[in-house]
């Protein structure tokens, strides 16, 4: 098997032939996806780092990988023994990619990046930065992986299925009508849709092309009088083909997307979202007959506000997920005391309990089970090489979720398995305070997530702690577990919050080499009340699962925080008890008893 350094040697030979001083490998695919099919995992193949976020850059004499705080510890381990130098994003002293290339390459050098997997917005920003670094230029029309990646996985060809109207809540014809109206308001005749979850939502279809994300590789063009889906027809069942014909949606081969933009799209103009559309497709569109309008796609905001059927689907999915979680938590501590449990065995047990639930389709992301020091690795995933025994002491952090046909779940619980240190209890309680403070928020409609982010961090900031990941993200309706455009995070994200949106609440704290704590619920944003100052919103937890009270330092909680926790636990117990066996109900009643009784 080739080593990373052998792959680097092969890459550099191609770079010399093409007269490229460096090549950049982003983590995305041709659709700017966060999670990608194996065919597009070029950054992982060339670097050995398998996290979902990161950019590898290779020059003739060096190699570096940029990633965020979720992956610092994992990246250090995976890059060990290779040429790669880890570049920690948002850490003082870390150069940008362009700055590093300015140090590594001569003025006027040509840098390569595959324009089919790089959004127009990103490449334009990179072009400007490279110009400032000694007049370097960016080449977009070459993919060295086509030359050196032997055995590269093909573009997936999984079958597509219909998402029933009882779960979707709105016909595709209605969605297309709303989209055309939104385009008219932007003075646009049509648009290219590249984001795979946007396409799946618009057409009420789901697929299996991306691990844990029920999407399918395709493009969708919406025009004034028609829509065209670019997809391999072998992926369509007879039922799906008949459904698309009835909408109607025409079909074209996936690889003909560029040619269609260049030669067959005849409306006056076309909207391309620069953050979603890859640079090569923008170039094709500009060669065509239509005027190109660079603007934000209307689909993510439409998709983010859930309809009544989707909201009910979330509630039903969370109920079944809560049953699985309660059965797992009831099993956990006795099993650990008996011995022979590891991080991987815990993941397998939890997955098996979810699989037993009706409408289960898959995990919504690979389960994170981090025991003690592994809990400090934000996106840790146990492997046979890293798997460790679970002992009846300390903390285990479990971040998990599932795809049910009526909803997507995402939950994190940190659980005391036995005796804890005073530091562990204090940190756990601070994270819980941040979690509760965000859920207590009342705010005007249209506020953005950045304005709420400090609520979750303030208890930690007060003690000199912080975490570098976001506090919350949207969740899809049997779609991607990470969904925008709204987020709750320190970095400015202007997307407004509206009733009907889902969002997670997941503050955390990670002490490298010791332990980590994160507590996460998925929430639904609801209307709170009308005042003379407008509409105010609140957030209701959809997640139904006890929060471990054993590590809590009760004296650190305010009376309001204690009331919130007791109220939440009463709700969890009320909702889940009818679906549990007698011994499970007894366990749940103990796990959710008022916090004052545990003090």
N, C-alpha and C positions, 0 to 999 in steps of 0.2 A: 504493500500500500504506500502511495506517495506521502511524503511528509510535507508540511507547510513550506519548509525551506526549499524543497524540490519544486513545488508549485511556483514559488517566487522566482526560482531560476528560469523556469520555462516562460513565465510571464515577462521577465526582463529581456529574454531573447526576442520575443515578439515586439516588445517596446522598442528595442534597438532597431529592428527591421522597419518599424513604422515611424521612427524618429520621434518617439514620445519620451519626454523627460520623466513623466510620472503618469500613474493611472489611479483613478478614484473609484472605489466600489461602495455605493450606498447600500442600504438594507432593503430598498423597496423593489417593487416589480413594475410592470408596464402600466399599472393602475394606481400607483402611489399608495399601495396597501401597507398597513402596519405589519401584518402577518402575511407571509407569502408562501406560495407553492414551492416545492423543492426545486423546480426548474430555475427559479430566480434567486436561489440562495447563494449567489456568487460571492458575496462578502464573507459568508461563513466558510465557503470552500477555500477561498484564498487566504483566510486568516486563522481558521480553526476556532474562532469565537462564535458561539451559537445564540447569543442573546438577540432579542427582537429589535434592538435599536443599536446602531453603530455605523461608522463609516471607516473603511480601511483605505489607506493611501500608500502606494508603493512607488518609490523612485529607484534609480539604478543603484543607489547606495544605502537606502534606508527603507523602513516600513513603520507605519504608525497606525493606531486605531483609536478613534474618538468614540466614547460612549458616555452615558449619563450615570448618575450616582446609583441607580438601581443595580448596575452591573459592574461596579468598580472591583469588588472582590472576586466575582466570577471571572471577569476578564483577565485579571492578574494571573489567576490560576491557569486559564486556558491558553494564554499567550506565552506562558513560561516555556523556555527552550526554543522559542522562535526568534526571528529578528525583530518582531513587532515591539514598539514602545507604546505603552498605554497613555493616552491623552484624556485627562479627566475634564469633561465638560463642566462649565460653571465653577471651576476651581481656579483661584487666582494663579496667574503665571502660565496657564495652559494656552498655547497659541492656537489661533484658528487654523483651519486647513490651509487657507491661502497664505497666512503668515509662515507656517512651517514650510510650505513649498517655496516661499521666497527665500528661506534660509538654505533649502536643499538644492534648488535648481538655479541655473543661470538666467539672467534677464533675457526676456524674449523667448523662453522655452515654450514648447507646446505641451499641454497637459491633456490627458484623455479622460473621458467619462462616457459611458453608454447612454446616449440620449433617449433610448427607449425605456429606461428605468429611472429617469431623472425628470422631475417635474419642471415645467417651464419657469416657474417662479424661482426654484432653487438654482437652476443653471444660469439664469440671468443675474442673480445675486453673485454667484460664483465668478461669472465672467467679469463683473465690475471689480470684485476683490482681487482677482488675478491681474487685472490691468494695473491696479495700484501697486502690485508687487513686482515691479520691474517689467511691465508690459508683457506678461505671459498671456498666452491665448488658450482657448479651450476647444478641443475637438470632440464632436458629439456623435459622429457617424461610424464608430468602430467599437466592436465588442471582442476583446481578446479571449474571452472565455470560449467563444465559438471555435477558437484554434487549439486551446490547451486543456479544456475540461473534457477529458475522456469519460464516457459513460454518463454524461449530463442527463438528468431526468427530463423526459419530455414534458411539454405543457399538458396538464392533467385533462382527462377526458371523462370525468365522472358524469353520471346521469343527473338530470334535473328533475325536480318534482314540484307540483303545485302546492302553494301555501293556501289552505282552505279559507274561504271568506269568513268563516266563523272565528278564525284567529286573526286574519288580516284586518277585518273590520271595514274595509273600503275596497271597491273594485279597482282593478288596474285602469279601466276606462275613466273612472272618476279622477284618479291620480294624474293621468295624462292630461285630462281637461284642466285640472288645477295648475299643472306645470305650464301648460301653454298660456294660461292667463298670467302666471307669474312672469313668463318670458315677454309677453306683450307689454307688461308694465315696465320692463327693462328695454323696450323697443327692440326686441330680438325675435327673429323669425324661427329660430331653432337652436338646438344645443347638442353638444357631444357629452355624453355621460360616460366617465371612465371608472369611477369608484364602484367596485363590485357590490358593496352592500347597498349603494344607491340603486343600482340596476335591479338587484333582487327585490328590494322594497317596492320599487315602481311597478314591476311586473307581477308581484305576488308569486314569485318563484324562489326556490331554494336549491342549493347544490352541495357538493362535497369536495370541491377542488382545493380548498385551503383547510389545513388541520385546525379543527375546533371552530371554524367560521363557516357557516352554511351558505357559501356563495359559490359562484361559478364564473369562470374566465370568459369575459365577453366585453363588448362595447354596445352602447345604445345611442342612436341618433334620433332625436325628436325633431320633427319638421311640422309645418303648419297643418298638413293634411295626412301625415303618415308618421310611422315610427319604424326604424330599421334596427334589428338586433344582429350584431356581428358575433357569430358563434359557430362552432363546428356542429353540424346537424346530427352527427352521431351521438351527441350528448342528449338529444331530445327524444323522449318517449312518444309514442303515437298520441297519448293524451295531451302532452305538453304541446306538441305540434298543432293539434286541433285547437287547443286553447289560444295559442298565439295567433293563429289564423282568424279566430273569432274576434280578436280585440279591435282591429287587426294590427299585427306587427309583422313586417316583412323580414326575411332572413337573408343574410349574406355571410360568406366565410369569414372567420375571425381575422385571417391574415390580409383581407382586402380592405381593412379599415382605412389605411392611409390612401389607397387609390381612390376610395369613395370620396374622401374629403377633397382630393385633388381634382377629380374628374366628374363625379356624379351628383354632388350636392349642389343644388341650383337655387336655393332660397337666397334672399338678398344678403343676409348675414347669419352668423352662427356664434353662439356663446361658447367660449372655452374657459373653464376655471383654471387659472394659471397654477394653482396649488395641486390640482388633481390631474391635469393633462400633461402627458410627457412631451418633452421638447421636440421629438421627431414628429409627433402628430400635429403639433403647432406649425411646424415647417410645412408639412403636407397641406394643411388648411390654407396657409398663406399662398401656396402655389395655385390654389383653386379659384373658383369664380366668386365665392362669397367673401364679404367683408368680415374680418375676425373681430369679435368683441371680447375682450378680456374682462371677465367679471366673475363674481362669486356665484357658484351654483345655488339655485334655490332649493335643491333637494334636501341637503342635510338638515336645514331648519324645519322643513315640512316633516321629515322622518322623525325628528327629535321629539315633536309634540305627539304623544300617543293618543289614539282614539279610544273610545270606551271598550271596544272589544280587546284591543291590545292591553289596556290597563287591567281588565278582568283576567286576561291570559297571564299577565305578570303575577297577579294575586294567586291564581291557581297554581302556577309553577312554583312560586315561593312556598306555598303550603306543602306541596309534595317534597320540595327540597328541604324544608324545615323538618319534615318527618324523617328523612334520611339523615340529616344532621343530628337530630336528637338520638336516633338509634346508634349513630357513630359515637357521640359523646358519652352515652350511657355505657357503651362497650369499652371505651378507651382506657380509663384509669385501671379497672380490674385487669384488663389484658396486659397493660404495661407492668403491673405488679407481678403477674404470672411470669413475665420474662419472654424473651425471644421475639419481641417486636422491634422493628426498625422503621426508619423514615419511609422506606418503600412499602413495607407491609401496611403501614397506616394509610398510605395513599391508595393501595389496592383495596383495602377494606372500605374506605369511604366511597371509592368509585363503584364498588359492587353494590353498595346500598343505594346509590343514585340510580344505577342501571335497573334496579328492581322497581323503580317508580314508573307509573304510566306516562307515556308521551316522551320518555327520555330518548334523546337522539345521540348526544355525545357530551364530552366535557366542553366547557366554554373556553378553557385554557388549561394548560398543563398544571396540575395541582402542585402547589408549593407546600412541602412539609419540612420546616426547618427547626431542628431540635437544638436548643441552647445556642452555641456560637453560630450554627448555620442559620438561625433565625435572624441574624444580623446581616445576612446576604439578601438584599431586598427581593430579588427574583431568583432565589436559589431553587434548583430542581435536583433532587437526589438522583444519583446514578449508581450503578453497582460499585463504582470506584470510590464514591464519596459517602455512600450510605452508612449510617452509624446506628448503633443500638439505642433504643429509647429506654431511659431509666426512670424509676419512680421519684423523680426530683426535678426541679427546674421548670422551664417553660418550653412549650412547643408551639410554633406559629404555623397555622394552617390556612392558606389562602386558596380557595377553590370555587368552582362553579360548574354549572351544567347548562346544556342546550336542551330545552324541552320544546316541543313543537308549538307550544303556546307562550313561551317566554324564556328569557335568558337570566341566569342567576350568577351572582358574584358576591362572595362572603369571605371575610377573614375573622378568625377567632384565635386568640392566644390563650393557651390553657395551662394552668398549673397542674403538674403531674405529681407533686409532692412538695417537700420543703422548698421554700424560696428564700433568697437573700432579701435584706431590707431594701437594697437598691432595686431589685427586680420588682418588688411591690410598689415602690415609689414611682418608678418609671411607668409601670402598668397603669397606675392610677392617673398619672399625668396624661397619658394617651387617652384614657377613658374620658377624662374631663374635656379634652379637646373634641373628642367624638360627640359627646353630649352637647357641648356648646354650639356646635354647628347644627345639630338637629333641633335645637331650641330656637333657631333663628326665625325672625319675622322680617320681611324685607319688601320693598316696593317692586311691583312687576317691572321688568326691564333691567334690573340690577344684573351685573355680570358676575361670574364666579370669582373673579379676582377680588372683588369687593367683599366677599364672604370668607375668603381663604384664611384671613388672620384670626377669625373666630376659633378655628380648630387649632391654630398654632400658638395662640396667646398663652395658654397654661404652660406650654413647653418653653416658649421664649422667655417667660418670666423666670424660669429656672436655668436659662442659658443653653437650652437644647433647641434643635431644629431637625427637620428632615428635608431632603432635597427633591423628593418626588411630589407629584400633584396630590391634592387632597381628594379630588373627585372627578369622575368622568361620566358621561352618558352611557347607557346600556341599551343595546338593541333589543327589538322584539323578535325573538328567535333569529337574531342576526349577530353582528360583531359585539363582543363583550365591551369593547372600547368604542364609543360612538360620540361624535361631535355634533355640532360645532362647539357646544358649551363645555366648559371645564371649570373646576374649582382648583386654582393653583396660584402660586406667587407671581409667575410671569403673567403679563397682561394678556388676557383673552377676552376680547370685547363682546363675544356672543351673548345676548341677553338671555335671562332665565324667564321661562313662561310656565304657567300651569299646564300640566300634562307631560312635562319632561321627567325622565328618570335621571338620577345622578347618584354616584356613590359618595360615601363619607368614610374616608379611610386614612386618618392620621396615623403616624407611626414614629417609632424612635429605635435607632439601631446603634448598638455599642459594639464596634468591631471586635471580634474574638471573644465576646462574652454572651450576648443574647440580643434578641430583637422583639419588639412588641408592635403589633398592628391590630386594630379593631375596625371592621368594615361592615356596614349595612348598605344595601341599595335602597334609595329613597324615591318617593314620588312627590313632585312639586304640585301643590294644590293651592287654590284660592283660599285665603284666610278671611279677609273682610274688605269692605269698602269704607274709606274714610274721606274726609274733605281733601286729603292729600293723594287720593287715588286708590288703586287696587293694591292690596298687600297679599303676599304669598307666604306659605309655610311649607315644611317638608315632613312627610309621613313615612316611617320605615315600612318598606315592603318585606324586607327580610324577616323571617320568623325563626329565631334561634336564640337560646339563652346566651348572655354574655357572662363569662366566668366571673363569679363574685369572690372566689377564694383569694385572689391576689390583691383585692382592693383595700387600700388604707381608707376606711370610711371617714375618718376625721378630716381627710383632705377634700372631701366632696362637700359642696354647698347643699343646703336644704332643697334647692330647686333641682340640682343634679340628681339627688337621691330620689326625689319625686318622679323625675323623668325615667330613671332606671326601673323603679318599682312599677310605674305605669306600663312601660314597655314589656316588662316581664309578665304582668297580668295579661296583657294582650297576647303575647306568645303562648302562654299556657291555655288561655281560652280558645285560641284558634287551633292549636295542634292537638289538644287532649282528645277530642272526639275521633281522631284518626290513629290513636296509639293503643297498644295493648295495656292491660292494667299495670304491669310492672314498669312500663315505659312512662305511663302517666304519673306514677308515684315518683319516679326519678325526676321528671320534669317539674313537678310541684315543688320538690326540694330545691332544684336548681334555680327556680324562679321566685322563691319566697322573698318577701321584702328585705331589703338590704339591712335595715335596722336590726332584724333578727339575726343577721350574720355578724354584726359588729361586735 
